[in-house]
Amino acid sequence: MLIPPTFDYFGDTVSIICLIVVIFYSSFCWINKYIPINYGKQLKSFFNFNLGKMSWFFFEVPNLIIAGWFMTQYTDNLVNYVMLLPFIIHYINRSIIYPMTLQNNTKPIPIEVCLFATSFTTCNSYLQAKSILSVQESKFSDLFKWNVLLGYLIFIFGMYINIKSDRYLQSLKKNLSTANSKTGEKKNYVIPREGFFVYVSQANYFGEIVEWVGFAILQTHSQMPWLFAISTLSILSSRALESHKWYQQTFKEYPKERKAVIPFIL
């Protein structure tokens, strides 16, 4: 049965604290124009210190560590492992594979952003892993329910968009760096024009949003993935709108029909 997006998981004090932190960050991101904590194109840092491209590893790896720890605590129901598998796959890519593909001249993430992101991923992974792996009612037959199969298909589709879009952006930066070295120019950005970038300014964000919606749909007993999907939509939409505005202000020829993060909608 598909669980509706309600939030009644208050199993312990730690879960309540984690829930508050996740909801806080999901809301706080919308006031960042008053308290600017940004990276990439809108890089602004309060401190003159950063961890370089490996900051991605440091603030994403808590997802794997915490999920791995809970897997050692709940070993009696392997079906729950299958429910958590998309979460594990995504963060193997994001915390290990993705940082290794970044160029050395990739803009760093400020230390304060890294710390905020680490607190979010730590709390969110606690909620996701515990709520999924502690379920006692999961049965092997659950794996063949329509929402599980549909959720996996949506997740795979979203991850494909996310990874393909990331790789395309990296290729643009590499090609631009090569062109700059030949011409002596110092252009840092160009307009993305392939894949889902035809529809939105942040196709990589759109892919990740789709991933976590699929992850939420495939759950049969846990409700916390719905919180994750909504949080991702909130945080990435806020960031995408800022990026979209930057593109429009920077490039006069920027496609007017292109949306920020959700094709044809937002």
N, C-alpha and C positions, 0 to 999 in steps of 0.2 A: 504493500500500500504506500502511495506517495504521501510523505509527511508534509503538511502545510507549513509555511514559514512563520511559525510561532517560536518564542524564545522562553521556554520554561525549564531550562537546564540549570538548576542551582544546587548541584550536588554537594558542594563544599565551599569553604571560604575562598580558596585559591581560584576556583571557577568563577565566583562572583567578582573577584578583583580583576581577573582576566577579561571577563565580560565588560566590565566598566571601562577598562583600558581600550579594548577594541572599539566600543561604541564612541568613546571620547575621540580617538584618532579619526574615526570615520566622519565625525562631525567637525572636528578641528580643521581638517583640510580645507574647508570652505571659507575660512577666515584668514588663509595664508597671505592674502593681499594686504592685510593689516600687520601680520607678523610673518614676513617673507622668509621661508625656509625652503630653498629650492636647489636644484641641481641641473646639470646639462645646459640647455640654452639659456635658462634663467638663473645661472649659477650666482648665488649670493651666500656668503658664509659669514657667520658671526666670529669664527675663529680661523686663524691662518694656519690650519693644520688639516690634513686629510690622509686617508689610508690608501689612496690610489685606487686602481681598478679592483683590487682585492677586497675593497669595502663590500662589494657584492657578496663575496663569500662570507664575510663576517656577519652580515645582518640577515642572510638567507639560511645559513647552515643550522641555526637553532631549530628550524622546521624538521630537519632530518634527525637531529640529536634527540629532540623531545619525542618525536614519533617513534624512533628506535627504542627509546627507553620504555615507552608504554607498550611496545610490542613484546618486550621481555616480561612485562607485568601481566599481560592478558594473552595467554598462549592456548587457551582451551577452545577457541572458536576461530578457525582459519577463514571462515566466510567473511569475518570482519576485516581481515587483512586485505581481501579483495576489494572491499568497500573503501579502504584507505589507500589502495594502490595508486590511483591517479595523483593523490597528494604527494606521495613519495616520488613518483616519476617526474612530476613537475619540478620538484625542488632538487632532485639530482641534476636536472638540466640547469636550473637557475643558480644553484650555489656552487656547482663544480664545473660543468661543461661551459656555461655561458661566460664566466669570468676569464676562462682560458682563451676564448675566441676574441676578446676585446683587444684592440690595439693599445700600444703603450702610451699613445697620445690621447687616449680617451679622457674626456673631462672627468675629474675626480668627484666623488660625492663628499660633501663637507662632513666633518666628524659629528656635528650635532644631528644632521639628518640620519647618519648611520646609526647613532644611538637611539633616536626615536624609532627608526625602522626595526631595530633589534628588539625593542620592547614590544612593538606590535606583533612581530613574527613569533616571539616567544609566547606571548599570551594567546594568540590565535592558534598556534600549533598545539598548545595545551588543550584548548577547548575542542579542537577538531579530533585530535588523536584519542583523548580520553572518552569523548562522547560516542565515537564510532567503535573503538576497540572494547569498551566495557559493556556493550550490548549483549545480553544473554539470550535474546529471543531469535537471533539470526539463524536461519536454516539454509541448507544447500540449495533448496528450491527457490530461495530468494534471488539467487543469481540469474534466474531465468524470467524474472518478472519484467514486464514491458518497460517500466521506468528505469530499471538497471541497464537494460540494453540501450535504451534511448539516451540515457545519461552518459554512458560510455562513448556513444557515437558523437554526441555534442562535445564532450570533453576532448576527444581526439581531433575533431574539426577545429576547435578553438586553439588547441596546442599547435596544430599545423600552421594556423594563421599567425600565431604568436612567434613561433620559431622562424618561419619564413620571413616575416616582417623584420625581425631583429637582424637576420642575416642580410637582408636587403639594405637596411640602414648602415650596417657595417661596411658593406661593399661600396656604398655611396661615399662614406668617409675615406675609405682606402683610395678610391679612384680620385677623389677631390684632393687628397694629400699628394698623390702622384702628380696630378695636374699642376698643383701649386708649386711643386719643386721644379717643374719644367718651365713654368711661365714666370715664377717669382711672385705670383699673387698670394694673397692671404685669405682667400675665401674659406669660411668654416662650414657653411651650409648651402644646400641646394634644395629645390622642391622635389620631394619623393613623387614618383609618377607611375609606379608599378604595383601590382597586387591589389590589396584592399586599400592602399593609399589613394587609389583613384576615388574612393568613397569617403574616407576619413583621414584626418591629419595624423591620428595615432592608431594605425592599424594593429600595432603590437599590443596596445592596451585593449583594443576591441577583442583580440584573440584571447587575452587572459580573462576578460570578463566572461566570454563565452565558455571558457574552460570551467570556471567555478560555478556557473549556472548549471552546466552538465554534471559537475560533481555533486551539487545539491540535489538535482533531480534523481540521480541514481541511488541515493540513500533510501533504505527501507525503514529504518528505525531512528536514526539520528537526525536531529533538527539543526544542529550547529552549523553544518555547511551552508544553510540558507543565510545565516548571519555573515559568513565569509563571502558569499556571493554578493550580498547587498553592500558590505563594506568595500569590496573590491570595486563595485560599480561607483560608489560614492567617491572613494579616494582617486581612482584613475580618471573619472569624469572631471573632477576638479582640476587635476593636473593637465588633462587633455584640453580643456577649455582655455587654460593659460597658454599652452603651446600653440593652439589654433590661433589665438589672438596674436601671438608673436609672429607666426608665419604671415598672417594677413598684413601686419604692420611692416614686416621686413621685405616682403615680395609684393610689388604692386600687381604683378601678373598672377598672383595666387588664385587658383580656381574658386570662383564664388559659390559654385554649387556643392563644394566639398564640405562635409560636416566635421565635427571635432572628433567624435569617438564612436557613435552609433550611426551606421549608414542610414541616410534619409531622415533621421530623427533628431539627433543631438550633435 
